Amino acid sequence: MTAPPATMRQIRFAGAGGPEVIKIETAETPRPGPGQVLIEVVAAGVNRPDCQQRAGRYPPPPGATEIPGLEVAGRVVSVADDVSWPKVGDEVCALVVSGGYAEFCVADAALCLPRPKPLSLIEAAGVPETYFTVYDNVFTRGRLKAGESFLVHGGSSGIGSTAIQLARQAGATVYATAGSQEKCEFCLSLGATAAIDYRRQDFVAEIKQMTDKRGVDVILDMIGGSYVQRNFSALAVEGRLVQIAFQQSSKVEELNLLPIMVKRLTYTGSTLRPRSTQLKAAIAEGLKANIWPMLDRGAVKPLVHATFPLEEAQKAHELMESSAHLGKIILVTGR
């Protein structure tokens, strides 16, 4: 392969604010450091944390580039001397701490995974962030196993659509909440046993009715706020609530924690971006062993709602914040 060009196009936020602060610029092409590779980006996933970063609420970890983007897919064009895999020319998708909204992106070799066989590189760009997050939180922290029941809030989102598919493949009974009939039908098409329109229905009452008052074993929540207490009510004895975001609020007034004792509940949560490469590499190994075979045979896949060229990143963020999408939003570099 030819050497990468000296410069590239990338997205930068011109200060904190709404989608209008998104700008495209020309910058120097980065170089991989020890343990890293340089990927010629074909596509990059758009995620809600990107919008939070743009708004000034989710800065990159110290030392990381301020260029947004947490997941990419493309072709490896350069590798550090200490990297044995991937090799130049390999098609990969990768979890990155930042820098994905660009024509070239540096990634840790340990966080690269081969492009799943049935997927295009555009589709593969929608895998890393959601699959790392769901695998770690639903199966490692939430300990979901076959025969149990699982509820995911926001089932039509990138995270939600991934969680429904993986939980179903694991042999769990899956429930989801979503904000419209169309979104509920989307969740059902992915394998959810039931989908609850949270705008018209009380998810706690619905879950109690559908489980004969037992509740569910695991809940994956990205809402927080008033949902925390309601999640406690919807959990079964020995249930596990896993928190991965706070779209409503991280603060709850008058929270009654007695259900944790009475029902022996576990309330846990995590963030992905600030973790060390070593910790994230362990998740990557789990994905490679347990989830990649499902992707390779087409049993699960990312659902791409829309693609936008890099120059239209503003429109991609507007769509993300409208919550009108079903599945993933992808930026395409044109390479």
C-alpha positions in Angstrom: 0.0 0.0 0.0 1.1 3.6 -0.6 2.2 5.7 2.3 -0.6 7.8 3.9 -0.7 11.4 2.9 0.8 14.1 5.0 -2.6 15.8 5.7 -6.2 14.7 6.2 -9.6 16.0 6.8 -11.1 15.8 10.3 -13.9 17.2 12.4 -13.3 19.6 15.2 -15.6 21.3 17.7 -15.2 25.0 17.7 -16.0 25.4 21.3 -18.8 23.8 23.4 -22.3 24.1 22.0 -24.9 22.7 19.7 -24.3 21.0 16.3 -23.4 24.4 14.8 -20.0 24.2 16.5 -19.0 21.2 14.3 -16.4 22.2 11.7 -14.3 20.3 9.2 -10.6 21.2 8.8 -7.4 19.9 7.3 -4.8 18.6 9.8 -1.6 16.6 9.9 -2.1 12.9 9.5 -1.2 11.2 12.9 1.4 8.5 13.3 1.1 5.3 15.4 3.0 5.0 18.6 4.2 1.8 20.4 1.5 -0.8 20.3 -0.6 1.2 17.8 -1.7 1.1 14.2 -2.9 3.8 11.8 -6.2 3.1 10.1 -7.4 4.7 6.9 -11.0 5.3 8.0 -13.8 4.2 5.7 -16.5 4.9 8.3 -16.9 6.1 11.9 -19.8 5.4 14.3 -21.7 8.4 15.8 -22.6 7.9 19.5 -24.4 9.9 22.1 -21.1 10.5 24.0 -19.9 12.4 20.9 -22.8 14.8 21.4 -21.9 15.2 25.1 -18.3 15.9 24.2 -19.5 18.5 21.8 -21.6 20.1 24.5 -18.6 20.3 26.8 -19.8 17.6 29.2 -17.6 14.6 28.3 -14.0 15.7 27.6 -11.5 13.2 26.2 -9.1 11.6 28.8 -5.8 13.5 29.4 -3.4 13.1 26.5 -6.1 12.0 24.0 -6.9 14.0 20.8 -9.9 16.3 21.1 -11.1 15.1 17.7 -14.4 13.2 18.4 -15.2 9.6 17.4 -15.1 6.4 19.5 -15.3 3.7 16.8 -14.0 3.3 13.3 -13.7 0.7 10.5 -11.2 0.8 7.7 -7.8 -0.5 6.4 -4.6 -0.6 8.3 -2.0 1.5 6.5 0.8 1.6 9.1 1.8 -0.3 12.2 4.3 0.2 15.0 7.4 -2.0 15.1 6.1 -3.9 18.1 2.7 -4.9 16.6 2.3 -8.4 15.1 -1.4 -8.0 14.3 -3.1 -6.4 12.6 -0.9 -6.1 9.5 -0.8 -3.4 6.8 -3.8 -4.0 4.5 -6.0 -5.8 7.0 -9.6 -4.6 7.3 -10.5 -4.0 10.9 -12.9 -2.2 13.2 -11.6 -0.6 16.3 -12.6 1.0 19.6 -10.7 4.3 20.0 -10.6 6.7 22.8 -11.1 9.6 20.4 -10.1 10.7 16.9 -12.6 8.7 14.8 -14.1 11.6 12.9 -11.2 11.8 10.5 -9.8 10.2 7.3 -7.0 8.5 9.4 -7.1 7.4 13.0 -4.6 5.9 15.4 -5.9 2.9 17.3 -4.4 0.5 19.9 -3.7 -2.8 18.1 -5.2 -4.7 21.1 -8.5 -2.9 20.5 -8.7 -3.8 16.8 -10.9 -6.7 15.6 -11.2 -8.2 12.2 -14.1 -7.0 10.0 -16.9 -9.5 10.5 -17.3 -11.5 7.3 -20.8 -10.6 6.3 -20.4 -6.8 7.1 -19.2 -4.0 4.9 -16.7 -1.6 6.5 -19.5 0.9 6.8 -21.6 -1.6 8.8 -18.6 -2.7 10.8 -18.0 0.9 12.0 -21.2 0.5 14.0 -19.9 -2.5 16.0 -17.1 -1.5 18.5 -18.6 1.0 20.9 -22.0 -0.7 21.3 -20.6 -4.3 21.4 -17.9 -3.5 23.9 -20.4 -1.7 26.0 -23.2 -4.3 25.9 -20.9 -7.3 26.3 -19.1 -5.9 29.3 -22.2 -4.5 31.1 -24.9 -7.1 30.3 -22.8 -10.2 30.5 -19.8 -9.4 32.7 -21.3 -6.9 35.2 -25.0 -7.9 34.8 -24.1 -11.7 34.7 -27.0 -12.4 32.3 -27.4 -16.1 31.5 -29.6 -18.4 29.6 -33.1 -18.8 31.0 -33.1 -15.4 32.7 -35.1 -12.3 31.8 -33.7 -9.0 30.6 -35.0 -5.4 30.1 -33.2 -2.8 28.1 -34.4 0.8 28.0 -34.1 2.6 24.7 -34.3 -0.6 22.8 -34.3 1.1 19.4 -30.9 2.8 19.9 -27.6 1.5 18.9 -26.9 0.2 22.4 -30.5 -1.1 22.7 -30.6 -2.9 19.3 -27.3 -4.6 20.1 -28.4 -5.6 23.6 -31.7 -7.1 22.3 -29.8 -9.3 19.8 -27.1 -10.5 22.1 -29.4 -11.2 25.0 -31.7 -13.2 22.7 -28.7 -15.2 21.4 -27.7 -15.9 25.0 -31.0 -17.6 25.6 -32.7 -14.8 27.7 -36.2 -13.5 27.5 -35.9 -10.0 26.3 -38.1 -6.9 27.0 -37.5 -3.4 25.8 -38.8 0.1 26.2 -39.1 2.5 23.3 -40.7 5.8 22.5 -43.2 5.0 19.7 -45.1 2.2 18.1 -42.6 2.1 15.2 -39.7 1.8 17.6 -41.5 -0.9 19.5 -42.0 -2.9 16.3 -38.4 -2.5 15.5 -37.4 -4.0 18.9 -39.8 -6.9 18.3 -38.2 -7.5 14.9 -34.8 -7.9 16.6 -36.1 -10.6 18.9 -37.7 -8.8 21.9 -40.5 -10.8 23.4 -42.3 -7.6 24.2 -41.7 -3.9 23.7 -43.2 -1.2 25.9 -44.1 2.3 24.7 -42.9 4.3 27.6 -44.9 7.4 26.4 -48.2 5.5 26.8 -47.4 2.7 29.2 -45.9 2.2 32.7 -43.0 -0.1 32.2 -43.0 -1.3 35.8 -46.7 -2.3 35.6 -46.2 -4.0 32.2 -43.1 -5.9 33.4 -44.9 -7.1 36.5 -47.9 -8.3 34.4 -45.8 -10.0 31.8 -43.6 -11.8 34.4 -46.5 -12.8 36.8 -45.3 -10.2 39.3 -41.8 -11.7 39.4 -39.9 -8.9 37.7 -36.8 -9.3 35.4 -33.3 -10.5 36.3 -31.2 -7.8 34.6 -31.9 -4.2 33.5 -29.6 -2.2 31.3 -30.4 1.5 31.9 -29.1 4.7 30.2 -31.8 7.0 31.5 -31.2 7.4 35.3 -33.2 10.0 37.2 -36.7 8.8 38.1 -36.0 5.5 36.3 -33.7 4.3 39.1 -36.5 3.8 41.7 -38.8 2.3 39.0 -36.1 -0.1 37.9 -35.7 -1.3 41.5 -39.5 -2.1 41.4 -39.2 -3.9 38.1 -36.4 -6.2 39.2 -36.8 -9.7 40.5 -35.3 -11.0 43.7 -31.5 -11.1 43.2 -31.9 -8.8 40.2 -29.1 -6.7 38.7 -29.4 -3.1 37.5 -26.6 -1.9 35.3 -26.3 1.9 34.7 -24.4 3.0 31.6 -25.6 6.6 31.2 -27.8 9.3 32.8 -29.8 10.9 30.0 -32.3 12.2 32.5 -30.1 12.9 35.6 -27.4 11.3 37.8 -29.1 12.8 40.9 -32.2 11.3 42.4 -34.1 12.9 45.3 -35.8 10.8 47.9 -34.5 7.5 46.6 -35.6 4.6 48.6 -32.8 2.0 48.8 -34.7 -0.5 50.9 -35.5 -2.7 47.8 -31.8 -3.4 47.5 -31.8 -5.1 50.9 -35.3 -6.7 50.7 -34.8 -8.1 47.2 -31.0 -8.5 47.5 -30.4 -6.4 44.4 -27.1 -5.4 42.8 -26.8 -1.9 41.5 -23.7 -1.3 39.4 -22.5 0.6 36.4 -19.5 1.5 34.3 -18.0 3.9 31.8 -15.8 2.6 29.0 -13.8 5.5 27.6 -11.6 6.2 30.6 -10.5 2.6 31.1 -6.9 1.5 30.4 -6.1 -0.2 27.1 -5.3 -3.3 29.1 -8.8 -3.4 30.6 -10.5 -2.7 27.3 -8.3 -5.4 25.6 -9.7 -8.0 28.0 -13.2 -7.1 26.7 -11.9 -7.3 23.1 -10.7 -10.9 23.8 -14.1 -11.8 25.2 -15.8 -10.4 22.1 -13.5 -12.2 19.8 -14.1 -15.6 21.6 -17.8 -15.3 22.3 -19.4 -12.7 20.0 -17.4 -12.6 16.8 -18.6 -16.1 15.8 -22.2 -14.8 15.9 -21.2 -11.8 13.8 -19.3 -14.0 11.3 -22.3 -16.2 10.7 -24.8 -13.3 10.6 -26.7 -14.2 13.8 -26.3 -10.7 15.0 -25.4 -7.4 13.3 -25.4 -3.7 13.6 -28.5 -2.0 12.2 -27.5 1.1 10.2 -30.2 3.7 10.2 -28.4 6.4 8.2 -25.0 7.4 6.8 -23.6 10.9 6.3 -20.4 12.1 4.6 -17.9 13.6 7.0 -18.8 17.1 5.8 -22.4 16.5 7.2 -21.4 15.5 10.7 -23.7 18.3 11.9 -26.7 16.6 10.4 -25.6 13.3 12.0 -25.5 14.9 15.4 -28.9 16.6 14.8 -30.4 13.2 14.0 -28.8 11.6 17.1 -30.2 14.2 19.4 -33.6 14.0 17.8 -33.8 10.3 18.9 -35.6 9.6 15.6 -33.2 6.9 14.5 -33.5 3.1 14.7 -30.1 1.6 15.3 -26.7 3.2 14.3 -25.7 6.5 12.6 -22.5 6.3 10.6 -20.1 8.9 9.1 -18.5 7.9 5.8 -15.2 9.5 4.8 -15.5 8.9 1.1 -12.3 6.9 0.9 
